[in-house]
């Protein structure tokens, strides 16, 4: 009898250990959501006048990322998300990739979906690419995604999906021509729901979902605009409606995860790609600046992470995070590892509240004479050093501020007129997150320390890959009036 009891207990122990190993080895599903041009003050958990119940619920049930930084513009941020490298190492630190430029995220880099694919993930992308498309090898399904539905360029109209009167809408490599009149926020959510519904839940899912919303043009179904009757400024009222339409879409995607039975096994990462764009009604108040600046309003993104693996959820994480960290962090959460990138694996620190933290990062490093998005800045601990021109929108802008958009010529002229490579501003971001008090004269030794560290990074930077003359081979009339690869 004693022998039988011993065998029974041994069997139980083996089963328990096996279950523990199986559970530990189970990879989480990952949904990576990017909101385009969403401001710090454009979400309900920062600003109660915003109607974003789904975003707020996910944020408050997860971990709000209080110091999650992105680049001041979209191509640089997206390149950081996908590559784990600073844009100044990949040549994407100056402005954004334009439709006629033969430029893409360097093809010799193994990017996030490829890393996750190596770990057994099914990988899908829905939404805005904006990392180059001059040849097919630059496009999503050639860079690790099993499927792709979306558009290649920076912007387009939400209903007819055109840029400069030419179509930019793809399902894989196929041109999509039957979606005229379908609002893209709804279309992208519907495709995401379909991917989730049809997914084989026995294998891990990676869904990259960079929405078009809330980038200009300011277009929204009227029922969402009507949710904000107290906002007098029409542009801001419509913009807020766009945010609420986005929130509903995220709620629908979340419900699809629940319906599939994988919600509790999923990590949901949500982030803006840069600060809100002031002339197009995005808002970052009380932070300084916005999109096109390296002040906090342009680079401190509204962000949170939610779901499986997070301990003591319902808290705020105050550690530093940069866009370059998401590749190694998500790969780490999936049980893998990458080395040799600028990004750090912060999964342990974020998920448990303890572990290795980031101590410094570079906001941007663009030595172009005219750097409209801001020349250079670095953060070390609580201190931030801004070098040279900080960007196009250097003030503090309340929500209904009316600021006329700048033409490219006006932007370049403004940056050129105000450029001073020898100007330094120093801020203590912990004590002064709104950057009102330049303390560079008070702490010259700190200025020199951060300046020297920025110089170290400068030695490792490459020149921007930013051809100014349009490549005429990119003309959509060469491709049946569709923005298409095949010309570089």
C-alpha positions in Angstrom: 0.0 0.0 0.0 2.8 2.4 0.8 4.4 1.6 -2.5 1.2 2.3 -4.3 0.7 5.6 -2.5 4.3 6.6 -3.4 3.6 5.8 -7.0 0.4 7.7 -6.9 2.0 10.8 -5.5 4.8 10.6 -7.9 2.4 10.4 -10.8 0.5 13.5 -9.5 3.9 15.3 -9.2 4.8 14.4 -12.8 1.4 15.6 -14.1 1.6 18.9 -12.2 5.2 19.5 -13.4 4.1 18.7 -17.0 1.2 21.2 -16.7 3.5 23.8 -15.3 6.0 23.4 -18.1 3.2 23.4 -20.7 1.7 26.6 -19.2 5.1 28.4 -19.1 5.8 27.4 -22.7 2.5 28.6 -24.0 3.1 31.7 -26.2 0.8 34.6 -25.8 -1.2 36.0 -28.7 -0.1 39.6 -29.4 -2.2 42.4 -30.8 -0.2 45.6 -31.4 -2.4 48.6 -32.0 -1.1 51.9 -33.3 -3.2 55.1 -33.3 -1.9 57.6 -35.9 -1.4 61.1 -34.7 -3.2 60.5 -31.4 -2.3 63.2 -28.8 -1.5 62.8 -25.1 -4.8 64.6 -24.3 -6.9 62.7 -26.8 -7.8 59.7 -24.6 -10.2 59.5 -21.8 -7.8 58.1 -19.2 -5.9 61.4 -19.6 -8.8 63.7 -20.5 -12.3 62.9 -19.1 -13.9 64.9 -21.9 -12.9 62.3 -24.4 -15.4 59.4 -25.0 -13.1 56.4 -25.2 -14.6 53.7 -22.9 -13.0 50.7 -24.5 -9.5 52.2 -24.6 -9.9 53.5 -21.0 -11.1 50.1 -19.7 -8.1 48.3 -21.3 -5.7 50.9 -20.0 -7.0 50.8 -16.4 -7.2 47.0 -16.3 -3.7 46.8 -17.7 -0.6 48.8 -17.2 -0.6 52.5 -18.3 2.8 53.4 -19.7 3.4 56.9 -18.4 6.8 57.5 -20.2 6.5 55.6 -23.4 8.3 57.5 -26.1 8.0 57.5 -29.9 9.6 59.6 -32.7 8.1 63.0 -33.6 6.9 61.6 -37.0 5.3 58.4 -38.3 7.9 56.6 -40.6 10.6 57.0 -38.0 8.4 55.6 -35.2 7.1 52.7 -37.3 10.7 51.8 -38.3 11.6 51.7 -34.6 8.6 49.5 -33.8 9.5 47.0 -36.5 13.3 47.0 -36.4 14.4 47.8 -32.8 16.9 50.3 -34.2 16.9 54.1 -33.8 16.0 55.8 -37.1 19.4 57.5 -37.2 20.9 54.1 -37.7 18.6 53.2 -40.6 18.6 56.5 -42.4 15.0 57.3 -41.6 15.5 60.1 -39.1 14.5 62.9 -41.4 10.8 63.6 -42.0 8.9 60.6 -43.5 9.0 58.4 -46.5 7.3 60.2 -49.4 5.3 58.4 -52.2 7.9 59.1 -54.9 11.0 58.2 -52.9 12.8 54.9 -53.6 13.3 54.3 -49.9 12.2 51.6 -47.5 13.2 50.2 -44.1 16.6 48.5 -44.9 16.0 45.0 -46.2 18.9 43.5 -44.3 17.1 43.9 -41.0 15.0 41.1 -39.6 11.9 42.9 -38.4 9.3 42.1 -35.7 7.0 39.7 -37.7 9.9 37.8 -38.9 11.3 37.3 -35.4 7.9 36.2 -34.2 7.4 33.9 -37.2 10.6 32.2 -36.1 8.9 31.5 -32.8 5.9 29.8 -34.5 3.5 32.8 -34.8 0.9 33.4 -37.5 1.5 37.0 -38.5 -1.0 39.4 -39.9 -1.1 43.1 -40.6 -4.0 45.5 -41.1 -3.7 49.2 -41.7 -1.0 51.7 -42.5 2.5 50.5 -43.6 4.5 53.7 -44.4 7.9 52.0 -44.5 8.4 52.1 -48.2 6.9 50.3 -51.2 9.1 51.1 -54.3 9.6 47.3 -54.8 7.7 44.3 -53.6 10.5 43.2 -51.3 9.8 46.4 -49.2 6.1 45.5 -48.6 4.6 43.7 -45.6 4.0 40.2 -47.1 7.7 40.1 -48.1 8.8 41.1 -44.7 7.2 38.5 -42.5 3.5 39.0 -42.6 1.3 36.1 -43.7 -1.4 38.6 -44.8 -1.8 42.3 -45.3 -4.8 44.6 -45.8 -4.2 48.3 -45.9 -2.3 51.1 -47.6 1.3 51.9 -48.2 1.6 55.7 -47.9 1.4 58.3 -45.1 -2.2 59.4 -45.6 -5.2 59.0 -47.8 -8.9 59.7 -47.7 -10.9 57.5 -45.3 -13.7 56.7 -47.7 -12.3 56.5 -51.2 -8.8 55.4 -50.1 -6.9 57.7 -52.5 -3.9 59.9 -52.2 -3.6 62.6 -54.8 -6.5 61.0 -56.7 -4.7 57.7 -57.0 -5.8 54.5 -55.2 -3.7 53.1 -52.4 -5.5 50.1 -51.0 -4.3 46.5 -51.0 -5.3 43.0 -49.9 -2.0 41.2 -50.1 -0.6 42.2 -53.4 -4.1 42.7 -54.9 -5.5 46.1 -55.5 -8.8 46.7 -53.6 -11.4 48.5 -55.7 -14.7 47.5 -54.0 -14.3 49.5 -50.8 -15.2 53.0 -52.1 -17.4 54.6 -49.4 -16.3 52.2 -46.6 -14.8 54.2 -43.7 -11.3 52.8 -43.2 -11.5 52.6 -39.4 -14.5 50.2 -39.7 -12.9 48.3 -42.6 -9.7 47.7 -40.7 -11.5 46.6 -37.5 -13.7 44.2 -39.6 -10.7 42.6 -41.2 -9.0 42.3 -37.8 -12.1 40.6 -36.4 -12.1 38.2 -39.4 -8.5 37.3 -38.8 -9.1 36.6 -35.2 -12.3 34.6 -35.9 -10.6 32.4 -38.5 -7.3 31.9 -36.6 -6.3 28.5 -35.4 -6.2 29.2 -31.7 -3.7 26.4 -31.1 -0.9 28.5 -32.6 0.1 32.0 -31.4 -1.2 35.0 -33.3 0.5 38.3 -33.9 -1.8 40.9 -35.3 -0.2 44.3 -36.1 -3.1 46.8 -36.4 -1.8 50.4 -37.2 -5.1 52.2 -37.8 -5.3 55.2 -40.2 -7.2 57.1 -37.5 -6.8 59.7 -36.4 -4.5 61.2 -39.0 -5.8 63.9 -41.2 -7.9 64.4 -43.4 -10.5 65.0 -40.8 -13.4 62.7 -41.9 -15.8 60.9 -39.6 -19.4 59.5 -39.8 -21.7 62.1 -38.4 -22.9 60.0 -35.4 -19.5 60.1 -33.8 -19.2 63.9 -34.3 -22.5 64.3 -32.6 -21.1 62.7 -29.5 -19.4 66.0 -28.8 -22.1 68.7 -29.0 -20.3 71.0 -26.5 -17.2 71.4 -28.6 -17.6 74.6 -30.7 -14.6 74.2 -33.0 -15.7 72.1 -35.9 -12.4 70.6 -36.6 -11.8 69.5 -33.0 -15.4 68.2 -32.7 -14.9 66.0 -35.8 -11.4 64.9 -34.6 -12.8 63.8 -31.3 -15.5 61.9 -33.2 -12.7 60.1 -35.1 -11.1 59.2 -31.8 -14.5 57.7 -30.6 -14.9 55.8 -33.8 -11.4 54.4 -33.3 -12.4 53.5 -29.7 -15.5 51.6 -30.9 -13.3 49.7 -33.5 -10.9 48.7 -30.7 -13.9 47.5 -28.6 -15.0 45.4 -31.6 -11.6 43.8 -31.9 -11.5 43.2 -28.2 -14.9 41.5 -28.4 -13.6 39.3 -31.2 -10.8 38.1 -29.0 -13.4 37.2 -26.3 -15.7 35.5 -28.8 -12.7 33.4 -30.0 -11.9 32.5 -26.4 -8.3 33.9 -26.6 -8.8 37.2 -24.8 -7.3 36.0 -21.6 -4.3 34.6 -23.5 -3.6 37.8 -25.4 -1.2 40.8 -24.9 -2.7 44.0 -26.2 -0.2 46.8 -26.8 -1.6 50.2 -27.7 0.4 53.3 -28.6 0.4 56.5 -30.6 3.0 56.8 -33.3 3.8 60.5 -32.4 2.1 63.3 -30.6 -1.1 65.0 -31.9 -0.8 67.2 -34.9 -1.8 70.7 -33.7 -3.1 72.2 -37.0 -5.2 69.1 -37.5 -6.8 69.3 -34.1 -4.8 66.7 -32.2 -4.0 67.8 -28.6 -1.2 67.1 -26.2 -1.9 69.6 -23.5 -0.4 70.2 -20.9 2.7 68.8 -22.6 4.7 71.1 -24.8 4.5 70.9 -28.6 3.1 68.2 -30.8 3.9 66.2 -33.9 6.9 67.7 -35.7 8.6 68.6 -32.4 11.0 66.8 -30.1 9.4 68.3 -27.0 7.3 65.9 -24.9 4.1 66.7 -26.7 5.5 65.3 -29.9 7.2 62.3 -28.5 5.6 61.1 -25.3 2.9 58.7 -26.6 -0.4 57.8 -25.1 0.2 54.1 -24.4 -0.7 51.0 -22.4 -0.3 47.3 -22.3 -3.0 44.8 -21.3 -3.4 41.1 -20.8 -1.7 37.9 -20.0 1.6 37.8 -18.1 1.1 41.2 -16.4 1.4 41.0 -12.6 -0.5 43.4 -10.4 -2.4 44.9 -13.3 -4.3 48.1 -12.8 -1.2 50.2 -12.3 1.0 52.8 -14.0 4.5 52.1 -15.1 6.8 55.1 -14.8 9.9 53.6 -16.3 11.3 54.9 -19.6 10.3 53.1 -22.8 11.2 53.9 -26.4 9.6 52.7 -29.6 12.8 50.7 -30.3 12.1 48.6 -27.2 8.9 46.9 -28.5 10.6 44.4 -30.8 12.8 42.9 -28.1 10.1 43.3 -25.4 7.4 41.5 -27.4 9.8 38.8 -28.6 10.8 38.4 -24.9 7.2 38.1 -23.9 6.9 35.3 -26.5 9.8 33.4 -25.0 12.4 34.5 -27.5 15.4 36.8 -27.5 17.1 39.2 -29.8 20.5 40.8 -29.4 22.5 43.5 -31.0 19.6 46.0 -31.4 19.2 49.5 -29.8 16.1 48.3 -28.1 16.0 46.6 -24.7 13.8 43.7 -23.5 11.7 45.5 -20.9 9.1 42.7 -20.5 10.2 41.7 -16.9 10.3 45.3 -15.8 6.9 46.2 -17.3 5.1 42.9 -16.4 6.3 42.6 -12.8 7.2 46.2 -11.9 10.8 45.2 -11.2 13.8 44.3 -13.4 16.1 46.0 -15.8 15.0 49.5 -16.8 16.0 51.9 -19.6 18.2 54.7 -18.3 18.6 56.8 -21.5 17.4 57.3 -25.1 17.6 59.5 -28.1 14.5 61.5 -29.1 16.0 62.2 -32.6 19.3 62.8 -34.2 18.9 64.6 -37.6 21.9 66.7 -38.7 20.1 68.0 -41.8 20.4 71.8 -42.1 16.6 72.0 -42.2 15.2 69.5 -39.7 11.5 70.4 -39.4 10.7 67.6 -36.9 13.5 68.8 -34.5 17.2 68.5 -34.7 18.4 66.4 -31.7 17.5 65.6 -28.1 18.6 63.0 -25.5 17.2 61.8 -22.2 19.4 60.5 -19.4 17.7 59.8 -16.2 15.4 62.7 -15.4 17.3 65.1 -17.6 16.6 66.0 -21.2 18.9 68.0 -23.4 17.5 69.6 -26.6 20.1 70.6 -29.2 19.3 73.1 -31.9 15.9 73.6 -33.5 13.2 71.8 -31.5 10.5 71.5 -34.3 7.6 73.3 -35.9 5.2 73.6 -32.9 7.1 74.6 -29.8 4.3 76.0 -27.7 1.6 74.8 -25.3 -1.8 74.4 -27.1 -5.1 73.9 -25.5 -7.7 71.6 -27.1 -9.6 74.1 -29.3 -6.6 76.0 -30.5 -6.9 77.0 -34.1 -3.6 76.9 -35.9 -3.4 77.0 -39.7 -1.5 74.1 -41.4 1.8 74.9 -42.9 2.8 74.1 -46.5 6.0 72.1 -47.0 7.6 75.4 -48.2 6.5 77.3 -45.1 7.7 74.5 -42.8 11.1 74.4 -44.4 11.4 78.2 -44.2 10.3 78.3 -40.6 12.8 75.6 -39.6 15.6 77.3 -41.6 14.9 80.7 -40.1 15.0 79.4 -36.5 17.8 76.9 -36.8 20.6 77.3 -34.4 22.9 74.3 -34.0 24.6 75.8 -30.9 21.5 76.3 -28.8 20.9 73.9 -25.9 18.0 73.6 -23.6 18.0 71.4 -20.4 14.9 70.2 -18.6 14.3 68.0 -15.6 11.4 66.0 -16.9 10.5 64.5 -13.6 10.1 67.9 -11.9 9.0 69.8 -15.1 7.2 67.4 -17.5 5.7 70.4 -19.4 9.1 71.8 -20.2 8.6 75.4 -18.9 11.9 75.8 -17.2 15.2 75.7 -19.1 17.8 75.0 -16.5 20.8 74.8 -18.9 22.5 77.9 -17.3 22.0 76.5 -13.8 23.6 73.1 -14.6 26.3 73.5 -17.2 28.0 70.3 -16.1 24.8 68.3 -16.8 24.6 70.0 -20.3 28.1 68.9 -21.0 27.5 65.3 -19.9 24.4 64.9 -22.1 26.0 66.7 -25.0 29.0 64.3 -24.8 26.7 61.3 -24.8 24.7 62.7 -27.7 28.1 63.0 -29.5 28.7 59.3 -28.9 25.5 58.4 -30.7 26.3 60.9 -33.5 29.5 58.9 -34.3 27.3 55.9 -34.9 24.6 57.6 -37.0 24.2 57.4 -40.8 23.1 60.2 -43.1 19.3 60.4 -43.8 18.2 58.5 -46.8 16.0 61.2 -48.1 16.2 61.9 -51.9 14.6 65.3 -52.6 13.9 64.9 -56.3 10.9 62.7 -57.2 11.5 59.5 -59.0 9.3 59.8 -62.0 9.0 56.0 -62.3 6.8 56.1 -59.2 4.0 57.9 -61.1 0.8 55.9 -60.5 -0.3 56.5 -64.1 2.4 53.9 -64.9 0.4 51.4 -62.8 -3.2 51.9 -63.9 -3.6 54.9 -61.5 -2.6 52.9 -58.4 0.3 53.6 -56.0 2.3 50.5 -56.7 5.7 48.7 -56.2 8.0 47.9 -59.1 9.9 51.0 -59.9 13.1 50.8 -57.9 
